[in-house]
Each structure stands twice: as structure tokens, then as C-alpha cells.
């Protein structure tokens, strides 16, 4: 209770605690709240340290308790508080945390928030590949830079997943199709390049054809990543390419 009061104010803390106890999910923010209006004073480190410390302590609670608190912490105007919230979401692998992090990544790319992009990516890649199902809807919108960062996060998640080395059974079918059909023709060479590292894990005829297309890409950086993805016995048919 004390930590929540310090981080969010007594009234909002009471609402959050009630929603957690009653299992109601994240309560909608107040329609008008001076506390969360972005102001220079609340953004300054001097005036946000106590809130950041309290949020950090709340973030170490079990996921069922910390989830609601961390979503609220992301609304804080101070990037110091938000950074701790992002780190806690990734560390606890909070349920439905991936969509929250992807939205923060989109906002950060669009300069709508001061949260460090690297901090958000670090939190994302701590999730298992079963959570990749949340990525598809975000990849169909947003800027090329956002797609690049999202694809790069997927690549790192796949690389870390030991079970994924044996095949792609856990990889969402809809996201797989996005990589095979859209990523290889994306307008951004960075997206095409990083996609090669993901497609290489699929190890099937469709993946081989996608890599063959990338091997012939006009961009040297894309070809470089594609060659690296082909370093697997399953792609021996691409030696000629």
C-alpha cells in the first residue's frame, strides 16, 4: 500500500489495489488528472526519484500483482519511472505484456515518449516465442524503423529459444506467412536483412525459396544477412545461389 501510494498517489493506488483484489483488470485512468499531465517538474529526475523507487519495488512483486502497477507506471511523465516499468514487465514476463511493450516501442519511434528503445527491446526479447502471436498486427502498421526494430526483436527471441532450433512448430502460422510473403519484399532493406535470420529457422522448401529471393536482393546488406542464414545443412540446395 505504501509503495503504491508513493508511486501513484493515494486515490489512484486505492483504485489499482481494488482492481487487483477483485480481478477486474487494469482500471481506466481518470478522465481528468492533474497528476498525469506532462509537466516539467514531474519529468525532472529530482522530483521523480521517489516514484521510480516505489515503482521498482512494486515491479518485483509476482506478475499477477505487478502487471496492473507497471501499466500505470508507464503513464508517468518521467522516463525514469517508465524505464523501471518496462524492465519489470520483461523480467516478470507479465501476461499480455508484449502488446504493451510493442505499443511503447511504436510511441518511442514516433517520439511520443522518451523511453529508450533499447530498454523496450531488452524487455521484449525476454519473452518466449509463444508470445510472438502478438507481433503480427503491429507489423502491418507503423513506420519502417518500427518494423525493423520489431523484426530484430523477433530474430533475437528465436535465437534465444533453444526449443526453436529443432523446428518452427511454436512459431505462429500468421506471422510465418508475413515473413515469407511480406518481409522479403518490404520497402526497408533493414527489415529484409533481419528477416533472413528469422526465415532461416523455418528449414523448409518455402523458407529456401524466400532466402533465394533475398540472396538476389539489390542491397548488399540484405545479401550479407541472407548468406549467413543459409549456413545450415537444410539449405544445401542453395549452394549454387
JOCOR-V255993 format. One record per residue. N is the residue number from 1. PSI is psi as a letter, one per 20 degrees, with the letter a starting at -180 (999 if undefined). BURIAL is + if it has 24 or more other C-alpha atoms within 12 Angstrom, else -. Layout:
N|PSI|BURIAL + N|PSI|BURIAL
//
This chain:
1|g|- + 2|g|- + 3|g|+ + 4|g|+ + 5|g|- + 6|h|+ + 7|h|+ + 8|i|+ + 9|q|+ + 10|g|- + 11|g|- + 12|h|+ + 13|h|+ + 14|g|- + 15|g|+ + 16|g|+ + 17|h|+ + 18|g|- + 19|h|- + 20|g|- + 21|h|- + 22|i|- + 23|k|- + 24|i|- + 25|a|- + 26|p|+ + 27|q|- + 28|q|- + 29|q|+ + 30|q|- + 31|g|- + 32|o|- + 33|o|- + 34|h|- + 35|h|- + 36|j|+ + 37|p|- + 38|o|- + 39|q|- + 40|h|- + 41|g|- + 42|h|+ + 43|h|+ + 44|q|- + 45|h|- + 46|h|- + 47|j|- + 48|i|+ + 49|g|- + 50|h|+ + 51|h|+ + 52|g|+ + 53|g|+ + 54|g|+ + 55|h|+ + 56|h|+ + 57|g|+ + 58|h|+ + 59|i|+ + 60|j|+ + 61|r|- + 62|q|- + 63|h|+ + 64|h|+ + 65|h|+ + 66|h|+ + 67|g|+ + 68|g|+ + 69|g|+ + 70|h|+ + 71|h|+ + 72|h|+ + 73|h|+ + 74|i|+ + 75|i|+ + 76|p|+ + 77|i|+ + 78|p|+ + 79|h|+ + 80|h|+ + 81|g|+ + 82|h|+ + 83|g|+ + 84|h|+ + 85|g|+ + 86|g|+ + 87|h|+ + 88|h|+ + 89|g|+ + 90|g|+ + 91|g|+ + 92|i|+ + 93|l|+ + 94|p|+ + 95|p|+ + 96|k|+ + 97|h|+ + 98|g|+ + 99|h|+ + 100|g|+ + 101|h|+ + 102|h|+ + 103|h|+ + 104|h|+ + 105|g|+ + 106|g|+ + 107|h|- + 108|g|+ + 109|h|+ + 110|j|- + 111|k|- + 112|i|- + 113|q|+ + 114|j|+ + 115|p|+ + 116|p|+ + 117|g|+ + 118|h|- + 119|h|+ + 120|g|+ + 121|g|+ + 122|h|+ + 123|g|+ + 124|g|+ + 125|i|+ + 126|i|+ + 127|q|+ + 128|r|+ + 129|i|+ + 130|h|+ + 131|j|+ + 132|i|+ + 133|h|+ + 134|i|+ + 135|h|+ + 136|g|+ + 137|h|- + 138|h|+ + 139|i|+ + 140|i|- + 141|r|- + 142|r|- + 143|r|- + 144|h|+ + 145|h|+ + 146|g|+ + 147|h|+ + 148|g|+ + 149|h|+ + 150|g|+ + 151|h|+ + 152|h|+ + 153|g|+ + 154|g|+ + 155|g|+ + 156|h|+ + 157|g|+ + 158|h|+ + 159|h|+ + 160|h|- + 161|o|+ + 162|h|- + 163|h|- + 164|i|+ + 165|h|- + 166|i|- + 167|a|- + 168|k|+ + 169|h|- + 170|i|+ + 171|p|+ + 172|p|- + 173|g|- + 174|h|- + 175|h|+ + 176|g|+ + 177|h|- + 178|g|+ + 179|g|+ + 180|h|+ + 181|h|- + 182|g|- + 183|h|+ + 184|i|+ + 185|j|+ + 186|q|+ + 187|h|- + 188|p|+ + 189|h|+ + 190|h|+ + 191|g|+ + 192|g|+ + 193|g|+ + 194|h|+ + 195|h|+ + 196|h|+ + 197|h|+ + 198|g|+ + 199|h|+ + 200|h|+ + 201|i|+ + 202|h|+ + 203|l|+ + 204|r|+ + 205|h|- + 206|h|- + 207|h|+ + 208|g|+ + 209|h|+ + 210|g|+ + 211|h|+ + 212|h|+ + 213|g|+ + 214|h|+ + 215|h|+ + 216|j|+ + 217|q|+ + 218|h|- + 219|p|- + 220|h|- + 221|h|- + 222|g|+ + 223|h|+ + 224|g|+ + 225|h|+ + 226|g|+ + 227|g|+ + 228|h|+ + 229|h|+ + 230|i|+ + 231|m|- + 232|p|- + 233|h|- + 234|i|- + 235|k|+ + 236|h|- + 237|i|- + 238|j|+ + 239|g|- + 240|h|- + 241|999|-
//
